[in-house]
Amino acid sequence: MNEQQKYQKRNLLLFPLGTVGRDAVYALINSFLLTFVLFTRSLNAAQLTAITAIMVAARIFDALNDPIMGSIIEHTHSRFGKFKPWLTIGVLSTSVVIYLFFNTDLHGWSFVCLFGILYFLFSITYTMNDISYWGMIPALGSDANARNQFTSRATLFAGIGSTLASILIPVFSTGKNAIGGSSFTAYGRIALIIAILAPLFLSITIFGVRERRDPPAAKQERFRFREIIQTILRNDQLVWIAIIFLLQQIGNGLIVGGLGSTYIYLTFGYEGGLYSLFTMVGMSATAFLMVFYPAISRKCPRKQLMSIMAIIAVIGYAFLLISGFLAKTGTLGFALLVLGYMLSNFGQYCYYLIMMISILNTVEYNEYKFETRDEAVIASLRPFITKLASALTAVLTSATYLLFDVTSYTNQISSLEQQCTQGLITESEKLDLISGVLSSTTSLQSTGLLLCMSLLPCAMMLLSYFLYKKKYILDETEYDRICVELEKRHAA
């Protein structure tokens, strides 16, 4: 084994470990920040609307900031390389921001102002280490197989970090197992733990990984937004798959974006373990697809596979709806809810994988029509759509809370959480009083939440499915034909 092979083997072990803590951070912010705000702060409609507007503006800013940060990294020349300085600065500053997010006593408009400052700061600091981390992959391996290995392993460990956070955070932040006896205290300590773990895990990458360092190019082109927009708009297949992917991602994010946890707490009890079980079983379906999707895709064409997954997901959403009629039965209603989420998530995650491939396949289509591949531009569209979808998901989530008057009950719960934190009531008194609040909720709240986390995602998924079948022409046959034609052009 030569020196290069030795370092590549070491990199394959140490590079993926670095993202475990980073993705726990992302799960904390993306899946639990709005829930934290809802159950620890008493907010009026104007304040919740302002917080939602801040999240939308910051996520759009974040999406636009990605290529700018990439350009800054490309122009960085230091004795530590171009990636590791930004990895270090990014993860340390992100840790400070998330600690401040969950450890403040401010309320009302003062909290809203601080929230706005910190959310925009998070968009900047997390982007620093995120773009640096994934951008390092080409510098770790020079061949396609090595890069695939780095990407797949990093994706696996990213999934481990986000899944563990998604399962453990509810258990220790809500209900009788909440750290410190209240959600306010629990989230603060959880944020501190994650703020420490994220730099520790990423230090494995920073100090243990050795990347190739190429000399800087003599001239590096400036980044231009206009050229990116023109490249995207002229490619009709890229435009359609962007619209289709956006619809699918908005619908898919509604349950994990806050509606799922709020519905469970209001309907089945204020116990974080219930939502953790819901999440764990639901995500188990994605683990199956992570392993077997390549084999499945070789046997089943994408559009046919989407038809099968549409049926599975619709059945899942039907179970979600049926569970609402059996909610008062407790165990049976909750079991149907979990089964419904598992089936719907199975179909939605398969759609996500198909969308990833479909976006990448527009590279060859772009070359076929315009004789330029524009890989970087096309690849940058995926994170942009993901972030835009999460912003719109936050809008729909907050609108649902306001429309069905959910905040009138969560404000009472947050008031009790604050009283417990201040020592005015005991933990057992708090839980008894919260049970009383939940018993006063009407079918308006539970039914409204259930409809928005079942019918709305189902409708958006089906719309994306029909648009894909009608407007996206790059199926396996057409894609292979284009590749053959491109090979002929290259050989000529």
C-alpha positions in Angstrom: 0.0 0.0 0.0 1.5 3.3 -1.1 1.3 6.6 0.9 -1.6 7.9 -1.2 -3.7 4.7 -0.6 -2.9 4.8 3.1 -4.1 8.4 3.4 -7.2 7.7 1.4 -8.1 4.7 3.7 -7.6 7.0 6.7 -9.7 9.7 5.1 -12.5 7.3 4.4 -12.7 6.5 8.1 -12.2 10.0 9.6 -14.0 12.3 7.1 -17.5 10.9 7.6 -17.3 11.0 11.4 -17.0 14.8 11.3 -20.5 15.4 10.1 -22.4 13.6 13.0 -22.4 16.6 15.2 -23.0 19.0 12.4 -26.2 17.2 11.3 -27.4 17.1 14.9 -27.2 20.9 14.9 -29.2 21.0 11.7 -31.9 18.7 13.1 -32.1 20.8 16.3 -32.7 24.0 14.3 -34.7 22.7 11.3 -37.0 20.3 13.2 -37.3 21.7 16.7 -36.7 25.4 16.8 -40.3 26.3 15.9 -41.5 23.8 18.5 -39.2 25.2 21.1 -40.6 28.7 20.4 -44.2 27.5 20.4 -43.9 25.7 23.8 -41.6 28.0 25.7 -42.8 31.5 24.6 -46.2 33.1 24.8 -46.7 34.7 21.4 -49.4 36.7 19.8 -50.3 36.4 16.2 -48.1 39.3 15.1 -45.1 37.9 16.9 -45.5 34.4 15.4 -46.0 36.0 12.0 -42.8 38.0 12.5 -40.8 34.9 13.5 -42.1 33.1 10.4 -41.2 36.0 8.1 -37.7 36.0 9.6 -37.3 32.3 9.0 -38.4 32.7 5.4 -36.2 35.7 4.7 -33.1 34.0 6.3 -33.6 30.7 4.5 -33.8 32.5 1.1 -30.8 34.5 2.0 -29.1 31.3 3.1 -29.8 29.7 -0.3 -28.4 32.7 -2.2 -25.4 32.8 0.1 -24.3 29.2 -0.8 -22.5 30.0 -4.1 -21.1 33.2 -2.6 -19.5 31.2 0.3 -18.3 28.7 -2.2 -16.5 31.5 -4.1 -14.9 32.8 -0.9 -13.6 29.3 -0.1 -12.2 28.9 -3.6 -10.3 32.2 -3.2 -8.9 31.2 0.3 -5.2 30.4 0.3 -3.7 29.6 3.7 -1.1 27.2 5.2 -4.0 25.1 6.4 -5.6 24.9 3.0 -8.9 26.5 1.8 -11.4 24.2 3.6 -10.2 23.7 7.2 -10.1 27.4 8.2 -13.7 27.8 7.3 -14.7 24.5 8.9 -13.1 25.7 12.1 -14.6 29.2 12.1 -18.0 28.0 10.9 -18.5 25.2 13.5 -17.3 27.3 16.5 -19.4 30.3 15.6 -22.4 28.0 14.9 -22.0 26.5 18.4 -22.1 29.9 20.0 -25.2 30.9 18.0 -27.2 27.8 18.8 -26.3 28.1 22.5 -27.6 31.7 22.6 -30.8 30.6 20.7 -31.9 28.2 23.4 -30.5 30.0 26.5 -32.2 33.4 26.7 -34.8 34.7 29.1 -36.2 37.3 26.7 -39.9 37.3 25.8 -42.2 39.2 23.5 -40.8 41.5 20.9 -37.4 41.5 22.5 -37.2 37.8 21.9 -38.4 38.2 18.3 -35.6 40.8 17.7 -33.0 38.5 19.1 -34.4 35.6 17.1 -34.0 37.5 13.9 -30.4 38.4 14.6 -29.5 34.8 15.6 -31.3 33.2 12.8 -29.5 35.2 10.1 -26.2 34.6 12.0 -26.9 30.9 11.9 -27.5 31.0 8.1 -24.1 32.5 7.7 -22.1 30.4 10.2 -23.6 27.0 9.3 -23.1 27.7 5.6 -19.4 28.3 6.3 -18.8 24.8 7.6 -21.4 23.1 5.4 -20.0 24.3 2.1 -16.5 23.7 3.3 -17.3 20.1 4.4 -19.0 18.9 1.3 -16.7 20.9 -0.9 -13.7 19.0 0.5 -14.8 15.7 -1.1 -13.1 16.3 -4.6 -9.9 17.1 -2.8 -9.9 13.7 -0.9 -10.1 11.4 -3.9 -9.2 11.8 -7.5 -11.4 9.1 -9.1 -15.2 8.7 -9.3 -15.3 5.6 -7.2 -13.4 7.2 -4.3 -15.7 10.2 -4.4 -18.8 8.0 -4.4 -17.4 6.3 -1.3 -16.8 9.6 0.5 -20.2 10.9 -0.4 -22.1 7.8 0.5 -20.3 7.4 3.9 -20.7 11.0 4.7 -24.4 10.8 3.9 -24.7 7.8 6.1 -23.1 9.4 9.1 -25.1 12.6 8.4 -28.2 10.5 8.7 -27.0 9.0 11.9 -26.4 12.4 13.5 -29.8 13.8 12.4 -31.7 10.7 13.2 -30.2 10.4 16.7 -31.1 14.0 17.4 -34.6 13.6 16.0 -35.2 10.6 18.3 -33.5 11.8 21.5 -34.4 15.5 21.6 -38.1 15.0 22.1 -37.5 12.4 24.9 -35.4 14.7 27.0 -37.2 18.0 26.2 -40.9 17.3 26.7 -42.9 15.6 29.4 -41.9 13.8 32.5 -38.3 13.0 31.2 -37.5 16.7 30.4 -34.0 17.6 31.6 -34.3 20.0 34.5 -38.0 19.5 34.8 -39.1 21.9 32.1 -38.8 22.3 28.3 -37.1 25.7 28.7 -34.3 24.2 30.8 -34.1 21.0 28.7 -33.7 22.7 25.4 -31.0 25.0 26.8 -29.0 22.0 28.1 -29.5 20.0 24.9 -28.3 23.0 22.9 -25.2 23.2 25.1 -24.5 19.5 24.6 -24.9 19.7 20.8 -22.8 22.9 20.7 -19.9 21.0 22.3 -20.4 17.8 20.3 -20.4 19.5 16.9 -16.8 20.9 17.1 -15.6 17.7 18.8 -16.8 15.5 15.9 -15.7 18.0 13.2 -12.2 18.2 14.8 -11.8 14.6 13.7 -12.0 15.8 10.1 -10.0 19.0 10.7 -7.1 17.3 12.4 -7.3 13.8 11.0 -8.0 14.2 7.3 -5.4 15.1 4.7 -6.7 16.6 1.4 -4.9 17.3 -1.9 -3.9 21.0 -2.3 -3.8 22.2 -5.8 -2.0 25.4 -6.7 -4.3 28.3 -7.2 -5.5 28.9 -10.7 -3.9 31.8 -12.5 -7.3 33.5 -13.0 -10.6 32.6 -11.3 -13.8 33.8 -12.9 -16.1 35.9 -10.8 -19.4 34.6 -9.6 -22.4 36.1 -11.5 -26.0 35.5 -10.5 -27.3 36.6 -14.0 -25.4 33.8 -15.7 -26.7 31.2 -13.3 -30.3 32.3 -13.8 -30.0 32.3 -17.5 -28.5 28.8 -17.4 -31.4 27.5 -15.4 -34.2 29.1 -17.3 -33.1 28.0 -20.7 -33.1 24.3 -19.6 -36.8 23.4 -19.7 -36.3 20.0 -18.0 -34.3 21.6 -15.2 -37.1 24.2 -14.6 -39.8 21.5 -14.5 -37.9 19.2 -12.2 -37.2 22.2 -9.9 -40.9 23.0 -9.7 -41.8 19.3 -9.1 -39.1 18.9 -6.5 -40.2 22.1 -4.7 -43.8 20.8 -4.4 -42.6 17.4 -3.1 -40.3 18.9 -0.5 -42.8 21.3 0.9 -45.3 18.6 1.4 -42.7 16.2 2.8 -41.5 18.7 5.4 -44.9 19.5 7.0 -44.9 16.6 9.4 -41.4 16.9 10.7 -41.4 20.7 10.6 -43.6 20.9 13.7 -47.1 19.8 12.8 -46.4 16.2 13.7 -45.0 16.8 17.2 -47.7 19.4 18.0 -50.5 17.1 16.9 -49.2 14.2 19.0 -48.8 16.4 22.1 -52.3 17.9 21.8 -54.0 14.6 20.9 -52.1 11.8 22.7 -50.4 13.6 25.6 -47.5 15.9 26.4 -44.8 13.2 26.2 -41.7 13.5 24.1 -41.2 9.8 24.0 -44.4 9.4 21.8 -43.0 11.7 19.2 -39.6 10.0 19.3 -41.3 6.6 18.7 -43.3 8.1 15.9 -40.1 9.5 14.3 -38.0 6.4 14.8 -40.5 4.0 13.2 -41.2 6.5 10.4 -37.6 6.9 9.5 -36.9 3.2 9.6 -38.4 3.0 6.1 -35.8 5.4 4.7 -33.0 3.1 6.0 -34.4 0.3 3.8 -34.3 2.5 0.8 -30.8 3.7 1.5 -29.6 0.1 1.2 -31.8 -1.3 -1.5 -32.7 1.7 -3.8 -29.8 1.0 -6.3 -31.0 -2.6 -6.7 -34.7 -1.5 -7.0 -34.0 1.2 -9.5 -32.1 -1.3 -11.8 -35.2 -3.5 -11.9 -38.0 -0.8 -12.0 -38.1 2.3 -14.3 -38.4 5.6 -12.3 -41.9 6.5 -13.5 -43.2 3.1 -12.8 -41.5 3.1 -9.4 -43.1 6.5 -8.7 -46.6 5.0 -9.4 -46.0 2.3 -6.9 -44.7 4.7 -4.3 -47.7 7.0 -4.9 -50.0 4.2 -4.0 -48.0 3.3 -0.9 -47.9 6.9 0.3 -51.6 7.5 -0.3 -52.4 4.4 1.8 -50.1 5.9 4.5 -51.9 9.2 4.4 -55.2 7.4 4.6 -54.1 5.6 7.8 -53.1 9.0 9.2 -56.6 10.3 8.6 -58.3 7.1 10.0 -56.1 7.4 13.1 -57.9 10.7 13.9 -61.2 8.9 14.3 -59.6 6.4 16.7 -57.4 8.9 18.6 -59.5 8.6 21.8 -58.8 4.8 21.8 -55.2 5.7 22.6 -52.9 2.8 21.6 -54.8 1.8 18.4 -55.1 5.3 17.2 -51.4 6.0 17.8 -50.4 2.7 16.2 -52.3 3.7 13.0 -50.7 7.1 13.1 -47.2 5.7 13.2 -48.0 3.1 10.5 -49.4 5.8 8.3 -46.3 8.0 8.7 -44.0 5.0 8.0 -45.8 4.2 4.7 -46.1 7.9 3.6 -42.5 8.6 4.5 -41.4 5.5 2.6 -43.1 6.8 -0.6 -41.9 10.4 -0.1 -38.2 9.4 0.5 -38.2 7.3 -2.6 -39.5 10.3 -4.5 -36.7 12.3 -3.0 -34.1 9.9 -4.3 -35.7 9.9 -7.8 -35.7 13.7 -7.8 -31.9 13.7 -7.0 -31.2 11.5 -10.0 -33.6 13.5 -12.2 -31.9 16.8 -11.4 -28.4 15.4 -12.2 -29.6 13.9 -15.5 -30.4 17.4 -16.8 -26.6 17.9 -17.0 -26.4 15.7 -20.1 -29.6 17.2 -21.5 -28.1 20.7 -21.0 -25.0 19.5 -22.9 -27.1 17.9 -25.6 -29.1 21.2 -26.3 -26.5 23.9 -25.5 -23.1 22.1 -25.6 -22.2 23.1 -22.1 -22.7 20.9 -19.0 -22.9 23.6 -16.3 -22.6 20.9 -13.6 -21.9 23.3 -10.7 -24.9 25.5 -11.5 -27.3 22.5 -11.8 -25.9 20.9 -8.7 -26.4 24.2 -6.7 -30.1 24.1 -7.5 -30.8 21.2 -5.2 -29.8 22.9 -1.9 -31.5 26.1 -3.1 -34.8 24.3 -3.6 -34.4 22.4 -0.3 -33.9 25.7 1.6 -36.7 27.5 -0.2 -39.0 24.5 0.5 -38.2 24.6 4.2 -39.0 28.4 4.3 -42.4 27.8 2.7 -43.0 24.8 5.0 -42.5 27.2 8.0 -45.1 29.6 6.5 -47.7 26.8 6.1 -46.9 25.5 9.6 -47.3 28.9 11.3 -50.4 29.6 9.2 -51.9 26.3 10.4 -51.2 27.2 14.1 -52.9 30.6 13.7 -55.8 29.3 11.5 -56.9 26.6 14.0 -56.1 28.7 17.1 -53.4 26.2 18.3 -51.4 29.1 19.8 -54.0 29.8 22.4 -53.2 26.4 24.0 -49.5 26.4 23.4 -49.3 29.8 25.0 -50.9 28.3 28.2 -48.4 25.4 28.1 -45.4 27.8 27.6 -46.6 29.9 30.6 -46.7 26.8 32.8 -43.2 25.8 31.5 -41.9 29.2 32.5 -43.5 29.0 36.0 -41.8 25.6 36.5 -38.5 27.0 35.4 -38.8 29.9 37.9 -39.7 27.4 40.7 -43.3 28.8 41.1 -44.8 25.3 40.6 -43.3 21.8 40.8 -42.8 19.6 37.8 -45.7 17.3 38.8 -48.0 20.3 39.2 -46.9 21.5 35.8 -47.7 18.2 34.1 -51.1 18.0 35.8 -52.0 21.5 34.7 -50.8 20.9 31.1 -53.0 17.8 31.1 -55.9 20.1 32.0 -55.0 22.4 29.2 -54.9 19.6 26.7 -58.2 18.2 27.8 -59.8 21.5 26.9 -58.7 21.4 23.3 -61.5 20.9 20.8 -61.7 18.8 17.6 -60.9 22.0 15.7 -57.3 21.9 16.8 -56.6 18.2 16.4 -58.6 17.8 13.2 -57.1 20.9 11.7 -53.6 19.8 12.4 -54.3 16.2 11.1 -55.8 17.5 7.9 -52.8 19.7 7.2 -50.3 17.0 7.9 -52.1 14.4 5.8 -54.2 15.8 3.0 -51.9 18.7 2.1 -48.7 16.6 1.8 -50.6 14.0 -0.1 -52.0 16.5 -2.6 -48.6 18.1 -3.2 -47.0 14.7 -3.7 -49.6 13.7 -6.2 -49.3 17.0 -8.0 -45.6 16.5 -8.3 -46.2 12.9 -9.5 -48.5 14.0 -12.3 -46.2 16.8 -13.4 -43.3 14.5 -13.4 -45.1 12.0 -15.6 -46.3 14.7 -18.0 -43.5 17.2 -18.2 -40.3 15.4 -17.4 -39.2 13.6 -20.5 -35.8 12.3 -19.4 -36.8 8.7 -18.6 -34.2 5.9 -18.9 -34.7 5.4 -22.6 -34.5 9.1 -23.5 -31.5 9.7 -21.2 -29.6 6.7 -22.7 -30.4 8.0 -26.2 -28.9 11.5 -25.3 -25.8 9.9 -23.8 -25.2 7.8 -27.0 -25.6 11.0 -29.1 -23.1 12.9 -26.9 -20.6 10.0 -27.2 -20.9 10.3 -31.0 -20.3 14.0 -30.8 -17.2 13.6 -28.6 -15.8 10.9 -31.0 -16.4 13.1 -34.1 
